[in-house]
Amino acid sequence: MVRAFAFLLVAGLAGCATSAPAPIYRQPSTPSYQPPPSYGPSVYDSAGRAPVHSMLIACNRANGSNIGEVNYDYSLVQYTPYLDTPAGPLLRAPTEGACLSSGFGYRGSLDRGRQHNGVDLANPNGGYIYAAGEGVIAFADYRGGFGNTIEIDHGRGVRTLYAHMAEFDTRLQRGSRVYAGQPIGRMGMTGNATGVHLHYEVFVDGLLVDPMHYGRPPVYVSAPAPDIAYLPDEEPIDDDKPSD
């Protein structure tokens, strides 16, 4: 009796198993675009706008490459906080605080040197990096030797690039709009870098320009007074002489 009941139970279970529909496998559809998640408050929200530096000091007693002329206190001669571009004024030193460790131009020896297409603003303690002007994020990712990099399109053929960042505001995506002086990241040494600094480049109409000198007002120098001995002889004007 018990053996008969067990046989019927097994047969019933087998029947349930065979009568269940076979599973249907479907090719997964292409996922639709999902916008980035909504991030909460960030440290960048309380960082404040970029300071406007009235002077810029050269690092290491101006021993870096292409530093240019400096004053007795190693501040750059004729430095101005903004460079004038077709897109409007841009900050020359868009950092919380840094010194100029390397300028724009060729550096190194003739056989082993290379062109430096930007300026290096160094601060071993790090600090915030700011958008040099209003614009739209064109790139925000890791880029080879540049490390963490942000590129901003300011319009009218003007772009700025910020490299070797320790981090950047993860809310910034391609197409995000930023305002002038907005904190966008922190100084670091990602990529090919030997110290904490910002590598800063400025493009105008597709050409790299010197951020420290482009758009700087021209310097007018008066010529020395000519030697009176070389002045041509002219008849003196006599104001008391009656006119004809």
Long-range contacts (C-beta under 8 A, 24 or more apart in sequence): 36-171, 36-173, 39-170, 39-171, 42-169, 42-171, 44-169, 44-171, 44-183, 44-184, 47-128, 47-183, 48-183, 49-130, 49-181, 49-182, 49-183, 50-91, 50-94, 50-95, 50-96, 50-128, 50-130, 50-131, 50-180, 50-181, 50-182, 50-183, 51-96, 51-97, 52-81, 52-91, 53-81, 53-93, 53-97, 54-81, 55-79, 56-92, 56-93, 56-99, 56-100, 56-212, 57-99, 57-100, 58-99, 58-100, 58-101, 59-99, 59-100, 59-101, 59-122, 60-101, 64-100, 64-101, 64-102, 64-103, 64-120, 65-102, 65-103, 65-105, 65-107, 65-108, 65-116, 66-102, 66-103, 66-104, 66-105, 66-106, 66-107, 66-116, 67-100, 67-102, 67-103, 68-103, 68-212, 68-213, 76-100, 76-212, 78-216, 78-219, 79-212, 80-216, 80-217, 83-202, 83-211, 83-214, 83-215, 83-216, 84-215, 85-133, 85-154, 85-156, 85-158, 85-202, 85-204, 85-214, 85-215, 86-156, 86-157, 86-158, 86-204, 86-205, 87-133, 87-135, 87-154, 87-155, 87-156, 87-157, 87-158, 88-133, 88-134, 88-154, 89-133, 90-132, 90-133, 90-154, 90-158, 90-160, 90-202, 90-211, 91-130, 91-132, 91-133, 91-180, 91-181, 92-211, 92-212, 93-121, 93-200, 94-129, 94-130, 94-131, 94-132, 94-160, 94-162, 94-181, 94-198, 94-200, 95-121, 95-123, 95-127, 95-128, 95-129, 95-130, 95-187, 95-198, 96-123, 96-127, 96-128, 96-129, 96-130, 96-187, 97-123, 97-127, 98-122, 98-123, 98-127, 98-187, 98-197, 98-198, 99-123, 100-212, 101-195, 101-197, 103-210, 103-212, 104-208, 104-209, 104-210, 104-211, 104-212, 104-213, 105-210, 117-201, 117-208, 118-161, 118-163, 118-199, 118-200, 118-201, 118-202, 118-208, 118-211, 119-199, 119-200, 119-210, 119-211, 119-212, 120-197, 120-198, 120-199, 120-200, 121-187, 121-197, 121-198, 121-200, 122-195, 122-196, 122-197, 122-198, 123-187, 123-196, 123-197, 124-195, 124-196, 125-196, 126-166, 126-186, 126-187, 126-188, 126-196, 127-186, 127-187, 128-183, 128-185, 128-186, 128-187, 129-162, 129-165, 129-168, 129-183, 129-184, 129-185, 129-186, 129-187, 129-198, 130-181, 130-182, 130-183, 130-184, 131-160, 131-178, 131-179, 131-180, 131-181, 131-182, 131-184, 132-160, 132-180, 132-200, 132-202, 133-158, 133-160, 133-180, 134-177, 134-178, 134-179, 134-180, 135-159, 135-160, 135-177, 135-178, 136-175, 136-176, 136-177, 136-178, 137-172, 137-173, 137-174, 137-175, 137-176, 137-177, 137-178, 138-174, 139-174, 140-168, 140-172, 140-173, 140-174, 140-176, 142-190, 142-191, 143-191, 144-191, 145-191, 145-192, 146-191, 146-192, 146-199, 147-188, 147-189, 147-190, 147-191, 147-192, 147-193, 148-185, 148-188, 148-190, 148-191, 149-191, 150-184, 150-185, 152-178, 157-203, 157-204, 157-205, 157-206, 158-202, 158-203, 158-204, 159-202, 159-203, 160-200, 160-201, 160-202, 160-203, 161-199, 161-200, 161-201, 161-202, 161-203, 162-198, 162-199, 162-200, 163-191, 163-198, 163-199, 163-200, 163-201, 164-188, 164-189, 164-190, 164-191, 164-193, 164-197, 164-198, 164-199, 165-190, 165-198, 166-190, 166-196
